[in-house]
Amino acid sequence: MSTTTQSMMPAKLRDSRERVPLRFLLRKDVALNGPAWLPLALVLGAVGAVAYADHFVVSISLVYLYILPIAVGAIFLRKKVSYSLIVVCVLFHDYYSPRGINPGLRIFHNLSAMLCFAFVVYVIQRYMEQREALAKTVRQQRDDLLKDVELAAQVQRLFLPSGKPAIAGLEIAGMMHPAQGVGGDYYDYFPIDAHTSQIIIADVAGKGVPAALLMSATAAAMRLEANHDRNMLEQVERLNTGIHSVSDADRFVTLLVAEIDAQRRTLRYVNCGHNPALLFRARTGTVSLMNSSCPPIGLSPEEICELASEELLAGDVLVFYTDGVTEAENRVGEEFGMERLSAIVRRDSSFSAEDLKISIYNAAADFCSDDFNDDVTILVVKCSFDGSSTASS
C-alpha cells in the first residue's frame, strides 16, 4: 500500500488494522472486552518473571513455576497459542538449566514437563470452552426472553385506546409507561352512546410479566362488559367474580370506572381501591378527590360498592393516574405526592388535555430523575361543553 493511500485511510480503520494481530492471539470473548495489550502484557510479564528467576537459581529446577504463565496463557490466549507457549517456556527452562546435566535426563525432564503443562492447558481450555458455551446459551435465552417480552408489550398495547374519542364536549388524552417493558397498568375510554363516554383506569398489584397477564385479562373482560348493560355496579361485580376465580390473594386489581354524560354534564363513577382521581373545578379553582368506595377487585368473592356522581361544568378537568406517579421518589426518598400533582393540575388547568398529561409526566420524571419504580399511567379528561377551545403550551 502506498504512503499516499495509507494517509488517506481513516484513522479508525488504520487503528483496527493495527490491532488485529494482537487480538488474533486472544480468545474471542477476551478480544471483545477491553484492550488487547493488557492480557498479553500479563502473560509475557509472567513468562519473563519466571524465566528471570530460573536464570538466577541454578541449585534446583524451577520448571514447575512455568505453570503460572502457562495457566494465565490458557485463560486469555487461543488454543494453538496456548500450546505454543508451552514450547517457549520449556525452551527457556532448557536454556537456563545447568549444562552439566546428563542429556538423556535433560530430555526426559523437558518432555515430562511438557506433558504436564499440556495437561494443565487442556483442563483450563476445556473449562473455558464450557464457560463460553454456557455464556452463549445464557445470551441466547436472554435474547429470546427479550423478544418474548417485546411481543408481550406489543400485545399489551393492543388493549390501549389508539384514537381520540368521538364525544363532542370531551377532550381526552392518556398514556401508559411500563417500568419493565410490560406492566400492570391499564386505561381505556370508549363511547357508550352519542353523548356518553366510559373512562377506565386500573392497576394490577405488582409489575412485570405476571402483572401484565392479569392486566390483559382485566382489559379483555372490560371490553366484553362494554357489550352488556351499562350498569357500572354490575360490571364491577362480574369483573370481581372473574378475577377472584383466577388469581390468588396476592394478586388484585384497583379499578376506577367512570361515565361522563356530555349532554347532561354529569359524572358517575365507581372507585374500587384505586388512587383518588382529581376533579379540578374551573369556577372555583379547587381540586376535589374521587375517593374509593369499595375494596380492590379480586380480594373477596363479593364486591359491595357505591356509585358516586358529580355535576360538571365547562372547563372542569379530570385527572386519572396510577400510584407510579404519586409514589415516584427523588434521591432522598421523598415521594412526588398528591400535593405536587394537585398543584400542577391547578397551575396548568388551561392547557389542552394532551399538554396537561405531558406536563404531569414531565414533572414526575424530573422529580425522580426518570427513575420510576412502578408503571406510570396518566389519563386527562377536559370538559369543553361550550365548544370553547383549550389553550396549549
KEDRENMI-695104 format. One record per residue (C-alpha): z, x, y; residue in one letter. Coordinates in nm, 2 decimals, always signed. Example, Ala and Ser with C-alpha at 12.3 -4.5 7.8 and 13.67 -1.06 7.14 Angstrom:
% KEDRENMI-695104
       Z       X       Y  type
   +0.78   +1.23   -0.45     A
   +0.71   +1.37   -0.11     S
//
This chain:
% KEDRENMI-695104
       Z       X       Y  type
   +0.00   +0.00   +0.00     M
   -0.10   +0.14   +0.34     S
   +0.15   +0.21   +0.61     T
   -0.01   -0.05   +0.83     T
   +0.00   -0.32   +0.57     T
   +0.36   -0.23   +0.48     Q
   +0.47   -0.25   +0.85     S
   +0.31   -0.60   +0.87     M
   +0.51   -0.72   +0.58     M
   +0.80   -0.95   +0.68     P
   +1.14   -0.78   +0.68     A
   +1.30   -1.02   +0.44     K
   +1.01   -0.97   +0.19     L
   +1.04   -0.59   +0.21     R
   +1.42   -0.62   +0.15     D
   +1.38   -0.84   -0.15     S
   +1.12   -0.60   -0.30     R
   +1.36   -0.31   -0.25     E
   +1.64   -0.49   -0.41     R
   +1.45   -0.59   -0.72     V
   +1.50   -0.27   -0.92     P
   +1.88   -0.28   -0.86     L
   +1.91   -0.65   -0.96     R
   +1.69   -0.59   -1.26     F
   +1.97   -0.38   -1.41     L
   +2.22   -0.66   -1.38     L
   +2.28   -0.97   -1.58     R
   +2.12   -1.28   -1.43     K
   +2.45   -1.45   -1.34     D
   +2.57   -1.13   -1.17     V
   +2.24   -1.06   -0.99     A
   +2.25   -1.41   -0.83     L
   +2.61   -1.37   -0.70     N
   +2.69   -1.11   -0.44     G
   +2.54   -0.77   -0.36     P
   +2.37   -0.58   -0.64     A
   +2.52   -0.24   -0.54     W
   +2.88   -0.34   -0.59     L
   +2.88   -0.38   -0.98     P
   +2.65   -0.08   -1.01     L
   +2.88   +0.13   -0.80     A
   +3.18   +0.02   -1.01     L
   +3.00   +0.12   -1.34     V
   +2.88   +0.45   -1.20     L
   +3.22   +0.52   -1.05     G
   +3.39   +0.46   -1.38     A
   +3.14   +0.69   -1.56     V
   +3.19   +0.96   -1.30     G
   +3.57   +0.94   -1.31     A
   +3.59   +0.96   -1.69     V
   +3.33   +1.25   -1.70     A
   +3.53   +1.43   -1.43     Y
   +3.85   +1.41   -1.64     A
   +3.66   +1.51   -1.96     D
   +3.53   +1.82   -1.78     H
   +3.87   +1.95   -1.69     F
   +4.06   +1.85   -2.01     V
   +3.95   +2.07   -2.30     V
   +4.26   +2.07   -2.52     S
   +4.20   +1.72   -2.65     I
   +3.90   +1.49   -2.68     S
   +3.87   +1.22   -2.42     L
   +3.58   +1.03   -2.57     V
   +3.79   +0.72   -2.61     Y
   +3.82   +0.70   -2.23     L
   +3.45   +0.62   -2.21     Y
   +3.53   +0.28   -2.34     I
   +3.63   +0.19   -1.98     L
   +3.28   +0.24   -1.81     P
   +3.11   +0.11   -2.12     I
   +3.31   -0.21   -2.12     A
   +3.26   -0.26   -1.75     V
   +2.88   -0.20   -1.80     G
   +2.87   -0.46   -2.08     A
   +3.02   -0.72   -1.84     I
   +2.78   -0.65   -1.55     F
   +2.46   -0.49   -1.70     L
   +2.18   -0.63   -1.91     R
   +2.20   -0.58   -2.28     K
   +1.95   -0.30   -2.30     K
   +2.10   -0.12   -2.01     V
   +2.45   -0.15   -2.16     S
   +2.34   +0.01   -2.49     Y
   +2.16   +0.28   -2.29     S
   +2.48   +0.36   -2.11     L
   +2.64   +0.44   -2.45     I
   +2.39   +0.72   -2.49     V
   +2.46   +0.85   -2.14     V
   +2.84   +0.85   -2.20     C
   +2.81   +1.03   -2.54     V
   +2.58   +1.29   -2.38     L
   +2.83   +1.35   -2.10     F
   +3.11   +1.40   -2.36     H
   +2.90   +1.63   -2.58     D
   +2.81   +1.84   -2.28     Y
   +3.17   +1.88   -2.17     Y
   +3.31   +1.94   -2.52     S
   +3.40   +2.30   -2.62     P
   +3.11   +2.48   -2.78     R
   +3.32   +2.64   -3.05     G
   +3.34   +2.32   -3.25     I
   +3.15   +2.31   -3.58     N
   +2.81   +2.15   -3.51     P
   +2.84   +1.91   -3.81     G
   +3.18   +1.79   -3.69     L
   +3.04   +1.75   -3.34     R
   +2.75   +1.54   -3.46     I
   +2.99   +1.32   -3.67     F
   +3.23   +1.29   -3.38     H
   +2.95   +1.18   -3.14     N
   +2.79   +0.93   -3.39     L
   +3.13   +0.77   -3.47     S
   +3.20   +0.73   -3.10     A
   +2.85   +0.58   -3.05     M
   +2.91   +0.33   -3.33     L
   +3.25   +0.24   -3.18     C
   +3.10   +0.20   -2.83     F
   +2.81   -0.01   -2.97     A
   +3.06   -0.25   -3.14     F
   +3.26   -0.28   -2.81     V
   +2.93   -0.36   -2.62     V
   +2.82   -0.61   -2.89     Y
   +3.15   -0.80   -2.88     V
   +3.16   -0.81   -2.50     I
   +2.79   -0.91   -2.48     Q
   +2.84   -1.19   -2.73     R
   +3.13   -1.32   -2.52     Y
   +2.93   -1.30   -2.20     M
   +2.64   -1.48   -2.36     E
   +2.86   -1.76   -2.49     Q
   +3.02   -1.79   -2.15     R
   +2.68   -1.81   -1.98     E
   +2.57   -2.08   -2.23     A
   +2.89   -2.28   -2.16     L
   +2.84   -2.24   -1.78     A
   +2.48   -2.36   -1.82     K
   +2.59   -2.66   -2.02     T
   +2.85   -2.75   -1.77     V
   +2.60   -2.72   -1.48     R
   +2.36   -2.94   -1.67     Q
   +2.63   -3.20   -1.74     Q
   +2.73   -3.18   -1.37     R
   +2.37   -3.23   -1.26     D
   +2.33   -3.53   -1.49     D
   +2.66   -3.68   -1.37     L
   +2.55   -3.64   -1.00     L
   +2.22   -3.81   -1.09     K
   +2.41   -4.09   -1.25     D
   +2.64   -4.12   -0.95     V
   +2.34   -4.13   -0.72     E
   +2.18   -4.40   -0.93     L
   +2.51   -4.60   -0.92     A
   +2.52   -4.56   -0.54     A
   +2.16   -4.70   -0.52     Q
   +2.26   -5.00   -0.74     V
   +2.57   -5.05   -0.53     Q
   +2.37   -5.05   -0.21     R
   +2.16   -5.34   -0.35     L
   +2.47   -5.56   -0.32     F
   +2.50   -5.49   +0.06     L
   +2.30   -5.70   +0.31     P
   +1.98   -5.54   +0.41     S
   +1.87   -5.76   +0.70     G
   +2.01   -5.93   +1.01     K
   +2.15   -6.28   +0.98     P
   +1.93   -6.56   +1.10     A
   +2.21   -6.77   +1.25     I
   +2.15   -6.84   +1.62     A
   +2.45   -6.75   +1.83     G
   +2.59   -6.49   +1.59     L
   +2.53   -6.11   +1.61     E
   +2.64   -5.93   +1.30     I
   +2.64   -5.56   +1.22     A
   +2.80   -5.39   +0.92     G
   +2.83   -5.05   +0.74     M
   +2.99   -4.90   +0.43     M
   +3.06   -4.53   +0.39     H
   +3.20   -4.44   +0.05     P
   +3.44   -4.14   +0.02     A
   +3.30   -4.02   -0.32     Q
   +2.93   -4.12   -0.34     G
   +3.02   -4.46   -0.48     V
   +3.31   -4.66   -0.36     G
   +3.52   -4.98   -0.40     G
   +3.44   -5.14   -0.06     D
   +3.21   -5.44   -0.02     Y
   +3.09   -5.66   +0.26     Y
   +2.83   -5.93   +0.28     D
   +2.70   -6.21   +0.51     Y
   +2.46   -6.48   +0.45     F
   +2.37   -6.82   +0.59     P
   +2.51   -7.13   +0.43     I
   +2.30   -7.37   +0.64     D
   +2.11   -7.37   +0.97     A
   +2.42   -7.31   +1.18     H
   +2.69   -7.17   +0.94     T
   +2.73   -6.82   +0.80     S
   +2.97   -6.68   +0.55     Q
   +3.13   -6.34   +0.60     I
   +3.29   -6.14   +0.31     I
   +3.47   -5.81   +0.31     I
   +3.66   -5.67   +0.01     A
   +3.83   -5.36   -0.10     D
   +3.90   -5.27   -0.47     V
   +4.22   -5.07   -0.54     A
   +4.13   -4.70   -0.59     G
   +3.80   -4.53   -0.53     K
   +3.51   -4.36   -0.72     G
   +3.32   -4.50   -1.02     V
   +3.60   -4.73   -1.16     P
   +3.64   -4.90   -0.82     A
   +3.26   -4.92   -0.78     A
   +3.22   -5.10   -1.11     L
   +3.48   -5.36   -1.02     L
   +3.33   -5.39   -0.67     M
   +2.99   -5.46   -0.83     S
   +3.14   -5.74   -1.04     A
   +3.31   -5.89   -0.73     T
   +2.99   -5.87   -0.53     A
   +2.79   -6.04   -0.82     A
   +3.05   -6.31   -0.85     A
   +3.05   -6.38   -0.48     M
   +2.67   -6.40   -0.48     R
   +2.68   -6.65   -0.77     L
   +2.95   -6.85   -0.58     E
   +2.71   -6.88   -0.29     A
   +2.51   -7.13   -0.50     N
   +2.81   -7.35   -0.57     H
   +3.00   -7.58   -0.34     D
   +3.13   -7.44   -0.01     R
   +3.50   -7.49   -0.07     N
   +3.64   -7.14   +0.00     M
   +3.97   -7.20   -0.17     L
   +3.79   -7.29   -0.50     E
   +3.57   -6.99   -0.45     Q
   +3.87   -6.76   -0.43     V
   +4.04   -6.93   -0.73     E
   +3.74   -6.89   -0.95     R
   +3.69   -6.53   -0.85     L
   +4.06   -6.46   -0.92     N
   +4.03   -6.61   -1.26     T
   +3.73   -6.39   -1.34     G
   +3.86   -6.07   -1.20     I
   +4.20   -6.12   -1.36     H
   +4.04   -6.16   -1.71     S
   +3.85   -5.83   -1.69     V
   +4.09   -5.60   -1.50     S
   +4.44   -5.46   -1.57     D
   +4.75   -5.47   -1.34     A
   +4.64   -5.15   -1.16     D
   +4.30   -5.30   -1.06     R
   +4.29   -5.57   -0.80     F
   +4.08   -5.67   -0.50     V
   +4.17   -5.75   -0.15     T
   +3.93   -6.00   +0.00     L
   +3.87   -6.18   +0.32     L
   +3.62   -6.47   +0.32     V
   +3.53   -6.64   +0.65     A
   +3.29   -6.91   +0.76     E
   +3.16   -6.93   +1.11     I
   +3.00   -7.25   +1.24     D
   +2.80   -7.16   +1.54     A
   +2.73   -7.52   +1.63     Q
   +3.09   -7.64   +1.62     R
   +3.21   -7.29   +1.73     R
   +3.48   -7.27   +1.46     T
   +3.61   -7.01   +1.23     L
   +3.76   -7.08   +0.89     R
   +3.89   -6.81   +0.67     Y
   +4.10   -6.71   +0.36     V
   +4.27   -6.37   +0.36     N
   +4.37   -6.25   +0.01     C
   +4.58   -5.95   +0.08     G
   +4.32   -5.78   +0.29     H
   +4.37   -5.59   +0.62     N
   +4.40   -5.84   +0.90     P
   +4.07   -5.88   +1.08     A
   +4.08   -5.86   +1.46     L
   +3.98   -6.15   +1.68     L
   +3.91   -6.05   +2.04     F
   +3.93   -6.33   +2.29     R
   +3.68   -6.27   +2.57     A
   +3.85   -6.52   +2.80     R
   +4.20   -6.36   +2.79     T
   +4.11   -6.00   +2.68     G
   +4.36   -6.02   +2.40     T
   +4.34   -5.93   +2.03     V
   +4.49   -6.15   +1.76     S
   +4.52   -6.08   +1.38     L
   +4.37   -6.28   +1.10     M
   +4.66   -6.21   +0.86     N
   +4.68   -6.25   +0.49     S
   +4.78   -6.59   +0.35     S
   +4.78   -6.51   -0.03     C
   +4.80   -6.22   -0.27     P
   +4.51   -5.99   -0.37     P
   +4.26   -6.11   -0.62     I
   +4.33   -6.03   -0.99     G
   +4.70   -5.97   -0.97     L
   +4.81   -6.30   -1.13     S
   +4.63   -6.58   -1.32     P
   +4.69   -6.83   -1.04     E
   +4.59   -6.78   -0.67     E
   +4.76   -7.01   -0.42     I
   +4.60   -6.97   -0.08     C
   +4.60   -7.13   +0.26     E
   +4.29   -7.20   +0.47     L
   +4.32   -7.09   +0.83     A
   +4.10   -7.19   +1.12     S
   +4.03   -7.08   +1.48     E
   +3.83   -7.20   +1.77     E
   +3.57   -6.96   +1.90     L
   +3.42   -6.91   +2.25     L
   +3.11   -6.73   +2.37     A
   +3.19   -6.35   +2.40     G
   +3.46   -6.36   +2.13     D
   +3.44   -6.07   +1.88     V
   +3.55   -6.05   +1.52     L
   +3.61   -5.71   +1.36     V
   +3.65   -5.68   +0.98     F
   +3.74   -5.35   +0.83     Y
   +3.90   -5.18   +0.53     T
   +4.20   -4.95   +0.52     D
   +3.98   -4.65   +0.52     G
   +3.96   -4.70   +0.90     V
   +4.32   -4.76   +0.99     T
   +4.46   -4.51   +0.73     E
   +4.23   -4.22   +0.84     A
   +4.46   -3.92   +0.91     E
   +4.44   -3.64   +1.15     N
   +4.55   -3.28   +1.08     R
   +4.92   -3.36   +1.14     V
   +4.92   -3.66   +0.90     G
   +4.91   -3.93   +1.18     E
   +4.72   -4.24   +1.09     E
   +4.44   -4.39   +1.31     F
   +4.63   -4.72   +1.30     G
   +4.59   -5.07   +1.43     M
   +4.68   -4.99   +1.79     E
   +4.39   -4.74   +1.83     R
   +4.15   -4.98   +1.66     L
   +4.26   -5.27   +1.88     S
   +4.22   -5.05   +2.19     A
   +3.86   -4.96   +2.10     I
   +3.78   -5.33   +2.04     V
   +3.92   -5.43   +2.38     R
   +3.75   -5.14   +2.56     R
   +3.41   -5.18   +2.40     D
   +3.40   -5.56   +2.36     S
   +3.10   -5.59   +2.59     S
   +2.89   -5.37   +2.35     F
   +2.65   -5.52   +2.11     S
   +2.78   -5.57   +1.75     A
   +2.59   -5.27   +1.64     E
   +2.72   -5.04   +1.91     D
   +3.07   -5.16   +1.87     L
   +3.05   -5.08   +1.50     K
   +2.93   -4.73   +1.57     I
   +3.19   -4.68   +1.84     S
   +3.47   -4.78   +1.59     I
   +3.34   -4.55   +1.32     Y
   +3.29   -4.25   +1.56     N
   +3.64   -4.29   +1.70     A
   +3.79   -4.29   +1.35     A
   +3.57   -4.00   +1.24     A
   +3.66   -3.79   +1.54     D
   +4.03   -3.87   +1.48     F
   +4.02   -3.74   +1.12     C
   +3.75   -3.47   +1.17     S
   +3.51   -3.66   +0.94     D
   +3.76   -3.61   +0.65     D
   +3.81   -3.97   +0.53     F
   +4.05   -4.02   +0.24     N
   +3.91   -4.36   +0.15     D
   +3.60   -4.57   +0.17     D
   +3.52   -4.69   +0.52     V
   +3.37   -5.03   +0.58     T
   +3.33   -5.20   +0.92     I
   +3.18   -5.54   +0.99     L
   +3.15   -5.67   +1.35     V
   +3.06   -6.03   +1.45     V
   +2.99   -6.11   +1.81     K
   +2.97   -6.47   +1.93     C
   +2.69   -6.53   +2.18     S
   +2.68   -6.91   +2.16     F
   +2.54   -6.94   +2.51     D
   +2.25   -6.72   +2.43     G
   +2.37   -6.45   +2.67     S
   +2.25   -6.10   +2.59     S
   +2.51   -5.84   +2.50     T
   +2.53   -5.51   +2.68     A
   +2.47   -5.19   +2.49     S
   +2.59   -4.84   +2.55     S
//
